[in-house]
Each structure stands twice: as structure tokens, then as C-alpha cells.
Amino acid sequence: MDNWSADKEFLQTFRAEAEERLRNLAEGLLILENAPGDEELLKKLFREAHTLKGAAGMMGFDTVRDLSHRVEDLLSSVQKGQITLNKKRADILLETLDRIEELLPDSDTCQVSEIDVSGLMERLALANDSHGIDSSSEEMEAGRKTVRPIAAPGISSEAPSSEPETFPQLAAATSNKNISTAVEAEASTRGADPTIRVNIEKLDKLLDLMGEILVNQIDSEGQVHELSDLQQSARELRNVFSSLATQVEDLKHNSGADQIASFSEKLIQAEHRAEAISGSIDEAASHFKENTASRRLALDELQDRTLQVRMLPLTNIFNIFPRVVRDASGASGKIVRLQTSGEDTELDKRILEQISDPLMHIIRNCVDHGIEAPSARVAAGKPEQGTIWLDAYQRGDRVEIEIKDDGAGIDPDKIRKTALEKGLFEVNDELSDEDLIDLIFRPGFSTAETITEISGRGVGLDVVKSNIEKLEGFVSVESDPGVGTRFTVSLPVTLAVIKGLLVESSDSSFVIPLSSVKEMVAVPEKDIRTLGSRRGFIMRDAAIPIIDLLEYLGGGETERAGGRSQVVVVGSDKFMLGLEVGRLLGEQEVVIKPLGVFLGSLPYIAGLTILGSGEAVVVLNIIQLARKVKEGTPWQHKVEHEHQAGIPDTRRKTVLVVEDSLVVRELQRNILETAGYDVDTAVDGADALTQLSQKPADCVVTDIEMPRMDGFDLTSAIRKAEDLRDTPVIMVTSCSNESDKKRGIEVGADAYVIKGSFDQEILLNTIERLVA
């Protein structure tokens, strides 16, 4: 390997360019598959592969070079008309691009993966033979790994920190990597390219600096107000001296002339001095105000331009979804096309790189649960081919993304039946169709009757909603049975700078994003009543529940003055919530700073901001807060009340941890007991079966590789046992290859958590979903 490969800057540059070329190749192949006669596109793809081959060779990445060379050869044969680009050859080429991406150096560590591609090289050679691909198609299929979608450069297509890989899923998504600044599609020549690559860390530092300047600007604007007050005081002082001079004239007739004259002269001198000081203050204040106003204009432009640099078009993630739909429809035996629009709509890079996963999950659900099989569509009078529409547009300071399909829709009656079985509400509770459909976002909720390779057992939409809310966004769903379903995702354009409402309760201050505020009202105590299980009031015929913001966040009660509660009404048209606060301090533009690695992610908190006074203040995530309050249904409150009253908690669940490693076993025991579960342990599958025969568990968490009986055999035995077959089984293992995952599906595992990316929150969320 060349010495250049040891240079981190060169490696990062190579990776960024390689990712861009891989993306262009993948997008072009999907187009070319449906339009094989596009000669210009063929030439472009050939150049992309050729350039990638040369760059990899120069850097000393021989495997990447060789694979790129085989791609180049195959495209050359297609150009010359020696072979055709059919689906099998497209599958092999797309798989090759996946393998090349896996072989690229890591952006942070610069480590290079070692992958055996000898089998793939042979299949590429076979694909380049006009006779070989047809005569040996079975052999090629047997050796082919599952094709997975290539993500936009640096954007992960799965969320390892938020959701386990739950059975069954579409093939593994791309690995999680840092994103480089996206660049416009490459011009025909390097010299005509009007863009440059900039490390995102440099942009973040620029944004931080802009934030510090903004804090100073706010402080300067505060000083302007103080200076105005000082001007007024100087004017009052001058008036006092004028009044004294008048009084001295009156005293001349009653006192000695010399004394009065001396005193009068001193007063006149003091008055002149006060006038001079007042004039200097007026001049300085006028100059300071002009400078502050001018600096505000420059700062606003700097802020806008800095944020624009961080903005990226949705094309960066929309381009991966045709591949997702292609693979998902192929795996499900359906015929589905994707139509996109609004790809030029821009979002902050921080939001863009985190929204890819939720959108991908929704699209997969549209393919798996929304679009019907071809025969069912024909029977319903629809075309065999289903359609998914992906659209984006900006509305004010938010971006709306719509995912719509023309499938079977969501049946409210089916949801009601499932919800009743799961105890999510009682028979006598009245829920609208809209409320029923919203239940699909509850943890563990599913009406699916069969397991598929695309979306697993209803686990996932709750995580989609949670991840969107972490971005100060929200997701809603509308459905017309037999016609189709529409998901709408609403996101802020940026999370860096927002307009906020500064409020205070006792000695604590908070910032409420102004985009979430509907209105601010002073509610008399007599108008506050009990609405269901909460305090609330009626506003324009609508019932608005109220929470004491400080108390809800665990900081004590808010003091009420004058028999009135200051209430900030927040939320959306579907659900509004009143936040009771002590005082409203006014609107302010704030720069949001993340909590950092030590605090991580805290509920209901979007970040921190620094006020002009230097005080650090919490910025609230109102979407998360409102959703949590909305989901606090009356029967949940009843259960909590009974538990607090000392009634035994009959819902406490037991988890059996099956692990041959003492360290891992005790670690998991500690995590689960801290979370409130009763925990039993077993050293292997045989020990676990013995214990389960004596004491059934609500959930089994098992390793795979163990002596006597491994996790696969244990899971299979559980599924065969009459009294154990419904017990949820979660595999926590270091094995992440496709064959293990498929075998896990076959034996009936419910979820799969990889130890290498183990996060206790992932495990706890998974257990909570499965035992709900």
C-alpha cells in the first residue's frame, strides 16, 4: 500500500470522492436498468468507474482498484453491445458497489476493512461473459450476498443508537460514518467545478464563533438600553441644575451678595459641565446605536450565510430510496415504483443525516404493509404496479416531507381489535379513527399477521416517531382504506438558530421554541378545572390540558401570583397543551448548543443556549413533551396512582438472561434490575430450558455461541414448547453476518442486538416493546 494511504487528510479526501462516485454509479445503474439504451449515461458511468479505479490504485487500495476495474470492464462490454445490462448483472454491480464502500478507509480511524472478495470477482467475470450469466445463474445466486442499499455519502441508513436490528428486516444497511460536506454533481471537467470540499468541523467551528458573536451582540443591545437610561438621567440632572440656578436668583434678595454670587457661579459651572457631559453621552449613544445596528445587519448576513453553507438538498438522501424500493419490492414479490419531487428542498446537514433512517423505515413499511401483491391489486381494480410518492417542500421555517402510497390503507377496525387485545384502551373508551391510526406509533404495536424480510413484527414506527421528535419534528399519518396511506414528516429547516420565548418559573429559566407556541394567556384560577385526570381549561370551545412546567420537569411547583396562571399554549392543531410558567420574559433569537457527550440525550431537552448575561438556559423539546403528556392516558394514571398508594405492582416482568460469559451476564443483570425487572440468569441454553420449565419468564435475552445448547437451539426449543412458544426471545450477540440473522428468523427470534454497538437503552427499549 502506498505511503499516501498513511496520510489522514489524503484518506479523507479519497473517501469523500469515492463515496460520491459510488453514489453516482448506483443512481446511474438504477436508471440504466430501465433505460438500457442511454449511451451518454453509459459513458458517464464508465468514466466514474475508471476514475475510481485510478484513485484507488494511486492510494494503494488494491482490492478497491481490482473491483472497480471489473465494474469498468463490465460496463465497457455493455457499451460495445457484447452483453446486456439485465437485472442479474445490475444486482451483481450494485453488490460490488456495496463491497467497495465497505473497503473504504474509516473517516475517523483511517482503518481499512479486510473482506474476501474472491467469490465476487469470479461472479463479475462470469457476468461479463455473454453465456456465463445465464448458464450459471443458480451458482451466482447461491454465492451472492444480500444486496443492500448504498446510502448517501456519510449518511447511515440505520440508527444504531436508537433501534436494534429487529427480525425480520431488509438486508443490513450501510455502516455509520461521519458525513463530509456534500458537493454538487461533478461537472464535465474538474476545472469547471464551482465548488470546494470543506471539512464539517470547520463549519461547526464557524457556527460556534457566530454564536459567540451573537451572544456579544445581544449583550451590546442590552448596553444600548442601559445607555439610553443614562441619557435620560443626564437630562434630569441638567434640569435639576437649571432649577437650582433659578432658586439661587431668588435667594439673592435674602442673603449676602458675595456669597450668593460665588455659589451661583459654581452652580452655573456645574450646569455647563452637566450639559457638556449630557452632550457627550448623546453623541456617544448615537454612535454606539449606529454601530450596533450596523453590526446587527452584518451579523444577520453572516448567520444566514453560515447556515446556508450547512444546508444540503434532500437529493443527498432521496437518491438512495429508489434502490431501497427496488430491493424491498423484489424481496416481497411486489411491483412498486417510486416517484420523487422537491429534491432541491434544503435542510440543515445535522437534520439531513439523521432523517434518512426514519424515512427509509416508512418507505419500507409502504412497500411491505401498504402496497398489495400484484394479484390482489388486479382483483381490486388497480394496476399491478403500486406507486409510492415522495415529496418535499418548505413551508415557512419548516420542511414538510410526504410519503404517500396507493395501497390497501390502514383499517381502523383492525387496529381497534389489536389495541383491545393489547390492553391499550378499554371497550367503553371512545376513540376516533384518527386516534386509532395514531396507535401504530405505540411501542410494540402491530397488526401484521406474517413475518417478512422487510419490516419486523410492528417494531419500529415508535422509534421512527421518537427519532423525528428528537429533531424537533413530528410525524402524522392519514389513511383511506382501499385507497392508500399518507405519512407527513414536519421538520425545522435548522436546529442551529431559532426564535424562542424566554420564560421563568421560580429561579429556573427555559426557552420554548416560538414555532411551537400558539398563544400566551393568563388563566384565572377559577377557570381551571379537572379534565379527565388532568388540570385544564376551556379556550374557544377546546379543552386544553395544563401541566406545571417546573413541576413536570422535577423542579418543584411554580408560584402563582394574583390568582392567575401564566400559560403558554403549545403544540399542533391535533393536540394542544398548556405550560404553566411563572413569568414571560420575552422573545429572543438563540443559538442552540448540543448537550455534549457527557450529558448525551435528555428527555424534553433540545439543547442549551447562552443568554447575553452569560446565563446558560435549557431549550425545551416541546414536541417530545407534548407527545408524552398526550400518551399519558387515564388508565395509565390510574395504574401509577395505585402503585404509589402501595398496591402491589402485578405488572413487574421477569427476564431470563442466558449468557456463558460471567461479565456480560452480570452486566445485563445489573442493567435490567436497575430498570425495574426481576432477573434470572442461566449459563447456557440447556440451563435456561430447565429454569423455564420450572418458572416461565416474560422475556428471554440470550447469547448465540454457548456450550451444550446454543441460542438457536434454545429459541427453537422455546417455540416448540406449548407453554413457552409465545415468550419473546432477544438475541444479544457479537455475530452480525447474514446467515446468523436468517437462521434467527427461521427459529423464531424476535430481535437481534449486536454487542459491538451495544447500548443499554436499545436493549431496554426492545424488551419494553416486546413485553408490553
Buried (B, 14 or more C-beta within 10 A) or exposed (E): EEEEBEBEEBBBBBBBBBBBBBBBBBBBBBEBBEEBEBEEBBEBBBBBBBBBBBBBBBBBBEBBBBBBBBBBBBBBBBBEEEBEBEEBBBBBBBBBBBBBBBBBBBBEEBEBEEEEBEEBBBBBEBBBBEEBBEEBEEEBEEEBBBBBBBBBBBBBBBBBEBBBBBBBBBBBBBBBBBBBBBBEEBEEEEEEEEEEEEBBEEBBEBBEEBBEBBBEBBEBBEEBEEBBEBBEEBBEBBEEBBEBBEEBEEEBEEEEEEEBEEBBEEBBEBBEEBBEEBEEBBEEBEEBBEEBEEBBEEBEEBBEEBBEBBBBBBBBBBBBBBBBBBBBBBBBEBBBBBEBEBBEBBBBBBBBBBBBBBBBBBBBBBBBBBBBBBEBBEEEEBEEBBBBBBBBEEEEEBBBBBBBBBBBBBBBEEBBEBBEEBEBBEEEEEBEBEBBBBBBBBBBBBBBEEBBBBBBBBBBBBBBBBBBBBBBBBBBBBBEBBEBBBBBBBBBBBBBBBBBBBBBBBEBBBBBBBBBBBEBBEBEEEEBEEBEBBBBBEBEEEEBBBBBBBEBBEBEEBEEEEEBBBBBBBBBEEBBBBBBBBBBBEEBBBBBBEBEEEEEEEEBBBBBBBBBEEEEBBBBBBBBBBBBBBEBBEEEEEBEEEBEEEEEEEEEBBBBBBBBBEEBBEBBBEBBEEBEBEBBBBBBBBBBBEBBEEEBBBBBBBBBBBEEBBBBBBBBBBBEBEEBEEBBBBBBBEBBEEEBBEBBBEBBBBBBBBEEBBBBEBBBBBBBBBBB
